[in-house]
Amino acid sequence: MGQQEVYDYLKRNHTKWFTSRQIAQGLRVSLGSVTNNLKKLRKTNSVKYSQEGNRFKYKFKK
């Protein structure tokens, strides 16, 4: 599982915000794998993210 799968998942659901746990459940992969890939996507500025308390939410960046 790589960054492309996470990116494609967010792109398919581009109107919603997701936590990393929701993405992991949607893709049926481990939370750690999703978290690592989201961190890489954030560094390349490929996804929008917002912090709500202790949690980050992610969304496809148009």
mmCIF file of the N, C-alpha and C atoms, coordinates in Angstrom:
data_MODEL
# 
_entry.id   MODEL 
# 
loop_
_atom_site.group_PDB 
_atom_site.id 
_atom_site.type_symbol 
_atom_site.label_atom_id 
_atom_site.label_alt_id 
_atom_site.label_comp_id 
_atom_site.label_asym_id 
_atom_site.label_entity_id 
_atom_site.label_seq_id 
_atom_site.pdbx_PDB_ins_code 
_atom_site.Cartn_x 
_atom_site.Cartn_y 
_atom_site.Cartn_z 
_atom_site.occupancy 
_atom_site.B_iso_or_equiv 
_atom_site.pdbx_formal_charge 
_atom_site.auth_seq_id 
_atom_site.auth_comp_id 
_atom_site.auth_asym_id 
_atom_site.auth_atom_id 
_atom_site.pdbx_PDB_model_num 
ATOM 1   N N  . MET A 1 1  ? 0.849   -1.169 0.000  1.00 0.00 ? 1  MET A N  1 
ATOM 2   C CA . MET A 1 1  ? 0.000   0.000  0.000  1.00 0.00 ? 1  MET A CA 1 
ATOM 3   C C  . MET A 1 1  ? 0.896   1.233  0.000  1.00 0.00 ? 1  MET A C  1 
ATOM 4   N N  . GLY A 1 2  ? 0.569   2.173  -0.864 1.00 0.00 ? 2  GLY A N  1 
ATOM 5   C CA . GLY A 1 2  ? 1.408   3.360  -0.959 1.00 0.00 ? 2  GLY A CA 1 
ATOM 6   C C  . GLY A 1 2  ? 0.611   4.648  -0.953 1.00 0.00 ? 2  GLY A C  1 
ATOM 7   N N  . GLN A 1 3  ? 1.338   5.717  -1.189 1.00 0.00 ? 3  GLN A N  1 
ATOM 8   C CA . GLN A 1 3  ? 0.729   7.043  -1.192 1.00 0.00 ? 3  GLN A CA 1 
ATOM 9   C C  . GLN A 1 3  ? -0.372  7.166  -2.237 1.00 0.00 ? 3  GLN A C  1 
ATOM 10  N N  . GLN A 1 4  ? -0.187  6.520  -3.368 1.00 0.00 ? 4  GLN A N  1 
ATOM 11  C CA . GLN A 1 4  ? -1.162  6.641  -4.454 1.00 0.00 ? 4  GLN A CA 1 
ATOM 12  C C  . GLN A 1 4  ? -2.535  6.122  -4.050 1.00 0.00 ? 4  GLN A C  1 
ATOM 13  N N  . GLU A 1 5  ? -2.578  5.029  -3.304 1.00 0.00 ? 5  GLU A N  1 
ATOM 14  C CA . GLU A 1 5  ? -3.863  4.485  -2.868 1.00 0.00 ? 5  GLU A CA 1 
ATOM 15  C C  . GLU A 1 5  ? -4.584  5.446  -1.925 1.00 0.00 ? 5  GLU A C  1 
ATOM 16  N N  . VAL A 1 6  ? -3.842  6.054  -1.008 1.00 0.00 ? 6  VAL A N  1 
ATOM 17  C CA . VAL A 1 6  ? -4.438  7.024  -0.087 1.00 0.00 ? 6  VAL A CA 1 
ATOM 18  C C  . VAL A 1 6  ? -4.915  8.243  -0.873 1.00 0.00 ? 6  VAL A C  1 
ATOM 19  N N  . TYR A 1 7  ? -4.077  8.720  -1.771 1.00 0.00 ? 7  TYR A N  1 
ATOM 20  C CA . TYR A 1 7  ? -4.420  9.879  -2.600 1.00 0.00 ? 7  TYR A CA 1 
ATOM 21  C C  . TYR A 1 7  ? -5.671  9.602  -3.436 1.00 0.00 ? 7  TYR A C  1 
ATOM 22  N N  . ASP A 1 8  ? -5.725  8.424  -4.049 1.00 0.00 ? 8  ASP A N  1 
ATOM 23  C CA . ASP A 1 8  ? -6.891  8.054  -4.866 1.00 0.00 ? 8  ASP A CA 1 
ATOM 24  C C  . ASP A 1 8  ? -8.159  7.945  -4.020 1.00 0.00 ? 8  ASP A C  1 
ATOM 25  N N  . TYR A 1 9  ? -8.041  7.427  -2.811 1.00 0.00 ? 9  TYR A N  1 
ATOM 26  C CA . TYR A 1 9  ? -9.196  7.316  -1.914 1.00 0.00 ? 9  TYR A CA 1 
ATOM 27  C C  . TYR A 1 9  ? -9.747  8.711  -1.600 1.00 0.00 ? 9  TYR A C  1 
ATOM 28  N N  . LEU A 1 10 ? -8.858  9.636  -1.273 1.00 0.00 ? 10 LEU A N  1 
ATOM 29  C CA . LEU A 1 10 ? -9.294  10.999 -0.980 1.00 0.00 ? 10 LEU A CA 1 
ATOM 30  C C  . LEU A 1 10 ? -9.873  11.673 -2.218 1.00 0.00 ? 10 LEU A C  1 
ATOM 31  N N  . LYS A 1 11 ? -9.303  11.373 -3.367 1.00 0.00 ? 11 LYS A N  1 
ATOM 32  C CA . LYS A 1 11 ? -9.793  11.965 -4.617 1.00 0.00 ? 11 LYS A CA 1 
ATOM 33  C C  . LYS A 1 11 ? -11.204 11.459 -4.946 1.00 0.00 ? 11 LYS A C  1 
ATOM 34  N N  . ARG A 1 12 ? -11.442 10.168 -4.742 1.00 0.00 ? 12 ARG A N  1 
ATOM 35  C CA . ARG A 1 12 ? -12.775 9.597  -4.998 1.00 0.00 ? 12 ARG A CA 1 
ATOM 36  C C  . ARG A 1 12 ? -13.832 10.194 -4.077 1.00 0.00 ? 12 ARG A C  1 
ATOM 37  N N  . ASN A 1 13 ? -13.428 10.560 -2.876 1.00 0.00 ? 13 ASN A N  1 
ATOM 38  C CA . ASN A 1 13 ? -14.341 11.113 -1.871 1.00 0.00 ? 13 ASN A CA 1 
ATOM 39  C C  . ASN A 1 13 ? -13.985 12.570 -1.585 1.00 0.00 ? 13 ASN A C  1 
ATOM 40  N N  . HIS A 1 14 ? -13.799 13.338 -2.634 1.00 0.00 ? 14 HIS A N  1 
ATOM 41  C CA . HIS A 1 14 ? -13.219 14.679 -2.535 1.00 0.00 ? 14 HIS A CA 1 
ATOM 42  C C  . HIS A 1 14 ? -14.053 15.703 -1.773 1.00 0.00 ? 14 HIS A C  1 
ATOM 43  N N  . THR A 1 15 ? -15.302 15.408 -1.462 1.00 0.00 ? 15 THR A N  1 
ATOM 44  C CA . THR A 1 15 ? -16.139 16.382 -0.754 1.00 0.00 ? 15 THR A CA 1 
ATOM 45  C C  . THR A 1 15 ? -16.105 16.211 0.763  1.00 0.00 ? 15 THR A C  1 
ATOM 46  N N  . LYS A 1 16 ? -15.465 15.165 1.257  1.00 0.00 ? 16 LYS A N  1 
ATOM 47  C CA . LYS A 1 16 ? -15.485 14.849 2.689  1.00 0.00 ? 16 LYS A CA 1 
ATOM 48  C C  . LYS A 1 16 ? -14.105 14.988 3.323  1.00 0.00 ? 16 LYS A C  1 
ATOM 49  N N  . TRP A 1 17 ? -14.103 15.234 4.626  1.00 0.00 ? 17 TRP A N  1 
ATOM 50  C CA . TRP A 1 17 ? -12.899 15.216 5.443  1.00 0.00 ? 17 TRP A CA 1 
ATOM 51  C C  . TRP A 1 17 ? -12.834 13.864 6.150  1.00 0.00 ? 17 TRP A C  1 
ATOM 52  N N  . PHE A 1 18 ? -11.631 13.308 6.283  1.00 0.00 ? 18 PHE A N  1 
ATOM 53  C CA . PHE A 1 18 ? -11.431 11.999 6.903  1.00 0.00 ? 18 PHE A CA 1 
ATOM 54  C C  . PHE A 1 18 ? -10.304 12.044 7.918  1.00 0.00 ? 18 PHE A C  1 
ATOM 55  N N  . THR A 1 19 ? -10.437 11.247 8.977  1.00 0.00 ? 19 THR A N  1 
ATOM 56  C CA . THR A 1 19 ? -9.309  11.006 9.874  1.00 0.00 ? 19 THR A CA 1 
ATOM 57  C C  . THR A 1 19 ? -8.490  9.865  9.259  1.00 0.00 ? 19 THR A C  1 
ATOM 58  N N  . SER A 1 20 ? -7.280  9.701  9.725  1.00 0.00 ? 20 SER A N  1 
ATOM 59  C CA . SER A 1 20 ? -6.447  8.612  9.210  1.00 0.00 ? 20 SER A CA 1 
ATOM 60  C C  . SER A 1 20 ? -7.078  7.256  9.523  1.00 0.00 ? 20 SER A C  1 
ATOM 61  N N  . ARG A 1 21 ? -7.760  7.150  10.660 1.00 0.00 ? 21 ARG A N  1 
ATOM 62  C CA . ARG A 1 21 ? -8.426  5.898  11.031 1.00 0.00 ? 21 ARG A CA 1 
ATOM 63  C C  . ARG A 1 21 ? -9.547  5.570  10.037 1.00 0.00 ? 21 ARG A C  1 
ATOM 64  N N  . GLN A 1 22 ? -10.327 6.570  9.632  1.00 0.00 ? 22 GLN A N  1 
ATOM 65  C CA . GLN A 1 22 ? -11.406 6.349  8.664  1.00 0.00 ? 22 GLN A CA 1 
ATOM 66  C C  . GLN A 1 22 ? -10.848 5.928  7.306  1.00 0.00 ? 22 GLN A C  1 
ATOM 67  N N  . ILE A 1 23 ? -9.732  6.514  6.906  1.00 0.00 ? 23 ILE A N  1 
ATOM 68  C CA . ILE A 1 23 ? -9.098  6.140  5.638  1.00 0.00 ? 23 ILE A CA 1 
ATOM 69  C C  . ILE A 1 23 ? -8.613  4.693  5.712  1.00 0.00 ? 23 ILE A C  1 
ATOM 70  N N  . ALA A 1 24 ? -7.985  4.336  6.829  1.00 0.00 ? 24 ALA A N  1 
ATOM 71  C CA . ALA A 1 24 ? -7.484  2.960  7.010  1.00 0.00 ? 24 ALA A CA 1 
ATOM 72  C C  . ALA A 1 24 ? -8.630  1.962  6.938  1.00 0.00 ? 24 ALA A C  1 
ATOM 73  N N  . GLN A 1 25 ? -9.748  2.286  7.565  1.00 0.00 ? 25 GLN A N  1 
ATOM 74  C CA . GLN A 1 25 ? -10.896 1.379  7.526  1.00 0.00 ? 25 GLN A CA 1 
ATOM 75  C C  . GLN A 1 25 ? -11.470 1.297  6.111  1.00 0.00 ? 25 GLN A C  1 
ATOM 76  N N  . GLY A 1 26 ? -11.536 2.411  5.422  1.00 0.00 ? 26 GLY A N  1 
ATOM 77  C CA . GLY A 1 26 ? -12.065 2.430  4.056  1.00 0.00 ? 26 GLY A CA 1 
ATOM 78  C C  . GLY A 1 26 ? -11.210 1.642  3.086  1.00 0.00 ? 26 GLY A C  1 
ATOM 79  N N  . LEU A 1 27 ? -9.892  1.670  3.286  1.00 0.00 ? 27 LEU A N  1 
ATOM 80  C CA . LEU A 1 27 ? -8.974  0.954  2.405  1.00 0.00 ? 27 LEU A CA 1 
ATOM 81  C C  . LEU A 1 27 ? -8.656  -0.453 2.913  1.00 0.00 ? 27 LEU A C  1 
ATOM 82  N N  . ARG A 1 28 ? -9.094  -0.745 4.140  1.00 0.00 ? 28 ARG A N  1 
ATOM 83  C CA . ARG A 1 28 ? -8.815  -2.039 4.771  1.00 0.00 ? 28 ARG A CA 1 
ATOM 84  C C  . ARG A 1 28 ? -7.314  -2.330 4.869  1.00 0.00 ? 28 ARG A C  1 
ATOM 85  N N  . VAL A 1 29 ? -6.599  -1.332 5.380  1.00 0.00 ? 29 VAL A N  1 
ATOM 86  C CA . VAL A 1 29 ? -5.151  -1.457 5.598  1.00 0.00 ? 29 VAL A CA 1 
ATOM 87  C C  . VAL A 1 29 ? -4.843  -0.968 7.012  1.00 0.00 ? 29 VAL A C  1 
ATOM 88  N N  . SER A 1 30 ? -3.598  -1.102 7.432  1.00 0.00 ? 30 SER A N  1 
ATOM 89  C CA . SER A 1 30 ? -3.233  -0.716 8.794  1.00 0.00 ? 30 SER A CA 1 
ATOM 90  C C  . SER A 1 30 ? -3.204  0.801  8.960  1.00 0.00 ? 30 SER A C  1 
ATOM 91  N N  . LEU A 1 31 ? -3.491  1.224  10.167 1.00 0.00 ? 31 LEU A N  1 
ATOM 92  C CA . LEU A 1 31 ? -3.479  2.645  10.497 1.00 0.00 ? 31 LEU A CA 1 
ATOM 93  C C  . LEU A 1 31 ? -2.074  3.225  10.346 1.00 0.00 ? 31 LEU A C  1 
ATOM 94  N N  . GLY A 1 32 ? -1.072  2.475  10.740 1.00 0.00 ? 32 GLY A N  1 
ATOM 95  C CA . GLY A 1 32 ? 0.317   2.942  10.631 1.00 0.00 ? 32 GLY A CA 1 
ATOM 96  C C  . GLY A 1 32 ? 0.726   3.217  9.202  1.00 0.00 ? 32 GLY A C  1 
ATOM 97  N N  . SER A 1 33 ? 0.305   2.349  8.297  1.00 0.00 ? 33 SER A N  1 
ATOM 98  C CA . SER A 1 33 ? 0.622   2.523  6.888  1.00 0.00 ? 33 SER A CA 1 
ATOM 99  C C  . SER A 1 33 ? -0.026  3.796  6.335  1.00 0.00 ? 33 SER A C  1 
ATOM 100 N N  . VAL A 1 34 ? -1.285  4.007  6.678  1.00 0.00 ? 34 VAL A N  1 
ATOM 101 C CA . VAL A 1 34 ? -1.990  5.214  6.222  1.00 0.00 ? 34 VAL A CA 1 
ATOM 102 C C  . VAL A 1 34 ? -1.343  6.460  6.810  1.00 0.00 ? 34 VAL A C  1 
ATOM 103 N N  . THR A 1 35 ? -1.005  6.419  8.092  1.00 0.00 ? 35 THR A N  1 
ATOM 104 C CA . THR A 1 35 ? -0.395  7.569  8.752  1.00 0.00 ? 35 THR A CA 1 
ATOM 105 C C  . THR A 1 35 ? 0.930   7.944  8.094  1.00 0.00 ? 35 THR A C  1 
ATOM 106 N N  . ASN A 1 36 ? 1.761   6.943  7.795  1.00 0.00 ? 36 ASN A N  1 
ATOM 107 C CA . ASN A 1 36 ? 3.036   7.199  7.126  1.00 0.00 ? 36 ASN A CA 1 
ATOM 108 C C  . ASN A 1 36 ? 2.822   7.842  5.763  1.00 0.00 ? 36 ASN A C  1 
ATOM 109 N N  . ASN A 1 37 ? 1.887   7.323  5.002  1.00 0.00 ? 37 ASN A N  1 
ATOM 110 C CA . ASN A 1 37 ? 1.647   7.850  3.662  1.00 0.00 ? 37 ASN A CA 1 
ATOM 111 C C  . ASN A 1 37 ? 1.023   9.240  3.696  1.00 0.00 ? 37 ASN A C  1 
ATOM 112 N N  . LEU A 1 38 ? 0.163   9.507  4.674  1.00 0.00 ? 38 LEU A N  1 
ATOM 113 C CA . LEU A 1 38 ? -0.403  10.856 4.805  1.00 0.00 ? 38 LEU A CA 1 
ATOM 114 C C  . LEU A 1 38 ? 0.680   11.867 5.173  1.00 0.00 ? 38 LEU A C  1 
ATOM 115 N N  . LYS A 1 39 ? 1.626   11.438 5.988  1.00 0.00 ? 39 LYS A N  1 
ATOM 116 C CA . LYS A 1 39 ? 2.731   12.322 6.364  1.00 0.00 ? 39 LYS A CA 1 
ATOM 117 C C  . LYS A 1 39 ? 3.537   12.717 5.120  1.00 0.00 ? 39 LYS A C  1 
ATOM 118 N N  . LYS A 1 40 ? 3.781   11.761 4.244  1.00 0.00 ? 40 LYS A N  1 
ATOM 119 C CA . LYS A 1 40 ? 4.510   12.038 3.005  1.00 0.00 ? 40 LYS A CA 1 
ATOM 120 C C  . LYS A 1 40 ? 3.696   12.942 2.076  1.00 0.00 ? 40 LYS A C  1 
ATOM 121 N N  . LEU A 1 41 ? 2.386   12.693 1.991  1.00 0.00 ? 41 LEU A N  1 
ATOM 122 C CA . LEU A 1 41 ? 1.525   13.525 1.149  1.00 0.00 ? 41 LEU A CA 1 
ATOM 123 C C  . LEU A 1 41 ? 1.440   14.951 1.690  1.00 0.00 ? 41 LEU A C  1 
ATOM 124 N N  . ARG A 1 42 ? 1.472   15.117 2.997  1.00 0.00 ? 42 ARG A N  1 
ATOM 125 C CA . ARG A 1 42 ? 1.474   16.462 3.589  1.00 0.00 ? 42 ARG A CA 1 
ATOM 126 C C  . ARG A 1 42 ? 2.755   17.202 3.232  1.00 0.00 ? 42 ARG A C  1 
ATOM 127 N N  . LYS A 1 43 ? 3.889   16.512 3.260  1.00 0.00 ? 43 LYS A N  1 
ATOM 128 C CA . LYS A 1 43 ? 5.171   17.148 2.933  1.00 0.00 ? 43 LYS A CA 1 
ATOM 129 C C  . LYS A 1 43 ? 5.216   17.640 1.494  1.00 0.00 ? 43 LYS A C  1 
ATOM 130 N N  . THR A 1 44 ? 4.539   16.917 0.590  1.00 0.00 ? 44 THR A N  1 
ATOM 131 C CA . THR A 1 44 ? 4.523   17.326 -0.820 1.00 0.00 ? 44 THR A CA 1 
ATOM 132 C C  . THR A 1 44 ? 3.348   18.250 -1.119 1.00 0.00 ? 44 THR A C  1 
ATOM 133 N N  . ASN A 1 45 ? 2.585   18.610 -0.066 1.00 0.00 ? 45 ASN A N  1 
ATOM 134 C CA . ASN A 1 45 ? 1.449   19.524 -0.199 1.00 0.00 ? 45 ASN A CA 1 
ATOM 135 C C  . ASN A 1 45 ? 0.389   18.988 -1.157 1.00 0.00 ? 45 ASN A C  1 
ATOM 136 N N  . SER A 1 46 ? 0.162   17.679 -1.120 1.00 0.00 ? 46 SER A N  1 
ATOM 137 C CA . SER A 1 46 ? -0.795  17.027 -2.022 1.00 0.00 ? 46 SER A CA 1 
ATOM 138 C C  . SER A 1 46 ? -2.193  16.896 -1.439 1.00 0.00 ? 46 SER A C  1 
ATOM 139 N N  . VAL A 1 47 ? -2.322  17.072 -0.131 1.00 0.00 ? 47 VAL A N  1 
ATOM 140 C CA . VAL A 1 47 ? -3.633  16.963 0.521  1.00 0.00 ? 47 VAL A CA 1 
ATOM 141 C C  . VAL A 1 47 ? -3.845  18.154 1.448  1.00 0.00 ? 47 VAL A C  1 
ATOM 142 N N  . LYS A 1 48 ? -5.104  18.499 1.665  1.00 0.00 ? 48 LYS A N  1 
ATOM 143 C CA . LYS A 1 48 ? -5.450  19.521 2.657  1.00 0.00 ? 48 LYS A CA 1 
ATOM 144 C C  . LYS A 1 48 ? -5.541  18.814 4.001  1.00 0.00 ? 48 LYS A C  1 
ATOM 145 N N  . TYR A 1 49 ? -5.180  19.525 5.063  1.00 0.00 ? 49 TYR A N  1 
ATOM 146 C CA . TYR A 1 49 ? -5.361  18.945 6.383  1.00 0.00 ? 49 TYR A CA 1 
ATOM 147 C C  . TYR A 1 49 ? -5.734  20.029 7.380  1.00 0.00 ? 49 TYR A C  1 
ATOM 148 N N  . SER A 1 50 ? -6.441  19.614 8.393  1.00 0.00 ? 50 SER A N  1 
ATOM 149 C CA . SER A 1 50 ? -6.934  20.522 9.416  1.00 0.00 ? 50 SER A CA 1 
ATOM 150 C C  . SER A 1 50 ? -6.811  19.821 10.761 1.00 0.00 ? 50 SER A C  1 
ATOM 151 N N  . GLN A 1 51 ? -6.357  20.551 11.767 1.00 0.00 ? 51 GLN A N  1 
ATOM 152 C CA . GLN A 1 51 ? -6.236  19.956 13.094 1.00 0.00 ? 51 GLN A CA 1 
ATOM 153 C C  . GLN A 1 51 ? -7.437  20.332 13.933 1.00 0.00 ? 51 GLN A C  1 
ATOM 154 N N  . GLU A 1 52 ? -8.079  19.320 14.508 1.00 0.00 ? 52 GLU A N  1 
ATOM 155 C CA . GLU A 1 52 ? -9.211  19.512 15.415 1.00 0.00 ? 52 GLU A CA 1 
ATOM 156 C C  . GLU A 1 52 ? -8.873  18.831 16.725 1.00 0.00 ? 52 GLU A C  1 
ATOM 157 N N  . GLY A 1 53 ? -8.448  19.597 17.688 1.00 0.00 ? 53 GLY A N  1 
ATOM 158 C CA . GLY A 1 53 ? -7.996  19.018 18.949 1.00 0.00 ? 53 GLY A CA 1 
ATOM 159 C C  . GLY A 1 53 ? -6.699  18.258 18.725 1.00 0.00 ? 53 GLY A C  1 
ATOM 160 N N  . ASN A 1 54 ? -6.700  16.982 19.090 1.00 0.00 ? 54 ASN A N  1 
ATOM 161 C CA . ASN A 1 54 ? -5.517  16.141 18.902 1.00 0.00 ? 54 ASN A CA 1 
ATOM 162 C C  . ASN A 1 54 ? -5.503  15.448 17.551 1.00 0.00 ? 54 ASN A C  1 
ATOM 163 N N  . ARG A 1 55 ? -6.565  15.590 16.776 1.00 0.00 ? 55 ARG A N  1 
ATOM 164 C CA . ARG A 1 55 ? -6.691  14.833 15.529 1.00 0.00 ? 55 ARG A CA 1 
ATOM 165 C C  . ARG A 1 55 ? -6.530  15.724 14.302 1.00 0.00 ? 55 ARG A C  1 
ATOM 166 N N  . PHE A 1 56 ? -5.975  15.112 13.267 1.00 0.00 ? 56 PHE A N  1 
ATOM 167 C CA . PHE A 1 56 ? -5.899  15.770 11.977 1.00 0.00 ? 56 PHE A CA 1 
ATOM 168 C C  . PHE A 1 56 ? -6.988  15.174 11.082 1.00 0.00 ? 56 PHE A C  1 
ATOM 169 N N  . LYS A 1 57 ? -7.562  16.011 10.246 1.00 0.00 ? 57 LYS A N  1 
ATOM 170 C CA . LYS A 1 57 ? -8.508  15.543 9.236  1.00 0.00 ? 57 LYS A CA 1 
ATOM 171 C C  . LYS A 1 57 ? -7.908  15.882 7.895  1.00 0.00 ? 57 LYS A C  1 
ATOM 172 N N  . TYR A 1 58 ? -8.151  15.017 6.916  1.00 0.00 ? 58 TYR A N  1 
ATOM 173 C CA . TYR A 1 58 ? -7.539  15.151 5.599  1.00 0.00 ? 58 TYR A CA 1 
ATOM 174 C C  . TYR A 1 58 ? -8.599  15.206 4.513  1.00 0.00 ? 58 TYR A C  1 
ATOM 175 N N  . LYS A 1 59 ? -8.260  15.911 3.440  1.00 0.00 ? 59 LYS A N  1 
ATOM 176 C CA . LYS A 1 59 ? -9.164  16.069 2.310  1.00 0.00 ? 59 LYS A CA 1 
ATOM 177 C C  . LYS A 1 59 ? -8.347  16.191 1.032  1.00 0.00 ? 59 LYS A C  1 
ATOM 178 N N  . PHE A 1 60 ? -8.929  15.790 -0.075 1.00 0.00 ? 60 PHE A N  1 
ATOM 179 C CA . PHE A 1 60 ? -8.279  15.918 -1.373 1.00 0.00 ? 60 PHE A CA 1 
ATOM 180 C C  . PHE A 1 60 ? -8.070  17.396 -1.702 1.00 0.00 ? 60 PHE A C  1 
ATOM 181 N N  . LYS A 1 61 ? -6.897  17.729 -2.171 1.00 0.00 ? 61 LYS A N  1 
ATOM 182 C CA . LYS A 1 61 ? -6.590  19.111 -2.537 1.00 0.00 ? 61 LYS A CA 1 
ATOM 183 C C  . LYS A 1 61 ? -6.731  19.255 -4.033 1.00 0.00 ? 61 LYS A C  1 
ATOM 184 N N  . LYS A 1 62 ? -7.656  20.128 -4.447 1.00 0.00 ? 62 LYS A N  1 
ATOM 185 C CA . LYS A 1 62 ? -7.901  20.345 -5.879 1.00 0.00 ? 62 LYS A CA 1 
ATOM 186 C C  . LYS A 1 62 ? -6.858  21.222 -6.488 1.00 0.00 ? 62 LYS A C  1 
# 
